[in-house]
Amino acid sequence: MAIISSKKQPNDRDKAAAPADKVSVMAQAVSQAVSHGKPEKTTILQAEPEPEERSKQEEKIRPQCLTEYIGQKDLKDVLDIAIRAAKSRQEPLDHLLLYGPPGLGKTTMSLILAQEMGVKCKIASAPALERPRDIMGLLISLQPGDVLFIDEIHRLAKVAEELLYPAMEDFRVDIPLGKGKSAKMQSMSLPPFTLVGATTRVGALTSPLRDRFGLIQRLRFYEIDELTEIVLRTAALLKMNITQSGGEEIARRARGTPRIANRLLKRVRDFAEVKAFREIDRDIAAEALQLFNVDPCGLDWTDRRLLSFMIERHNGGPVGLETLAASTGEDAQTIEEVYEPYLMQIGYLSRTPRGRVATAAAWKHLGYTPPDTHQMTLLP
C-alpha cells in the first residue's frame, strides 16, 4: 500500500529560485511586504546600466576625475574639499543636490564623485521609481559608501520620496508589513551611502527633501574658452584633426552647453568625412554648421522662426505665449522651457507684463532695422 505524503517536495525549479545571499532574501521580503503578501513575480530595479547598454563612445568622452573635468571651477573647489574631508574621516560624502539647465554635466559629476571616493555609482531616473518596492530594492542593494544618483529628482513619486527621508537621515528603510489596522512597520538598516540628486527645477522640490541635502550646488553655463577646451579634448579622444579656430567656432554655437558642443562636433566630423577634408578649421566648421541651420550665435531654425514671427507680425512684441505657440505650431511649454531661456540669456528676448518682446539685438541679428521707439520693460 503506497503512502501519499501531503508535504510538497522541492523540485529543481524551486531550488534554482532559492535566494543565494542575504540581499536576495531581503529583496524578496521587501517585494512581498509592499505588495501586501500577494504572490507576484517581481524584479528589483538594476539602476546601474549593463556594459552593453552604455555607449562606449559616450563613456570614452566623459572625464574620469576632477582634474579632467573642464569648467565649473567653483563647484570643483567645493567638491574637492568635501572629498578630502570625507576621506580623512573615512566617511561617505554628504548628500549632494546638483541643479541647473540640462547638458551641463550633472551625471558626469556623480560618476566622478564615485571614482574619486573609490566606490560604485548606481544611476536611476526618478520617473522610473513609481512603486515603493522600486526604491526599496535600490536602497538595499547599496554597498557601504556607494553613490546613488537619481536624475530629475523633482519628479519623484510622493511615496518614494517619503521612503528616502529615513534613508538619508538615519540610513534605514521602513518596510510596511500587512495592511489595514494590523499593519506594522519594520525597520531595516542600510549601509552609509551618498545620494546625489539632479534636477533642472530646484523650486519643484519639496522643502523636506531639499533640506536633507548637505550640499546644494548650481551648475552654470560654460564660457566659450571652456567649451573650446572641451571640443578639442573630445576631438582628440575621437581622433579628429581640428584646429584651435575650428574648436572655437563650434564652441561659439554650442549655447554654453557641453552636450550641445559635443553633438555639433560629431555633425561637423560627419561633414568633414563626407567632403574628404583632412583638417577641420574655422571655415569648414562654419560651413558644416550652416548646413545644419545653426547660426554663429547658436540659434537654430526654430529660434529664428520665433523671433521673426514677433518682428514681422507684431513689430517686435509684446506677444503672449499662447499666441506664439498657436502661430508657430510649437507647444507653449516647449517654447518656455527649451527656447526662451537661451534667447533671454543672450539678450534677444525679454519677458514683460504684457508678453514677450524681441530686443533690438534680435532685430539686428536677423537683418532688420529696429524702430527708434523700440523699448523694453523688464519684469520686476
Summary of the structure (lengths in Angstrom):
residues: 380
radius of gyration: 26.5
end to end distance: 94.7
largest distance: 110.1
contacts: 1096
relative contact order: 0.09
helix: 49%
strand: 12%
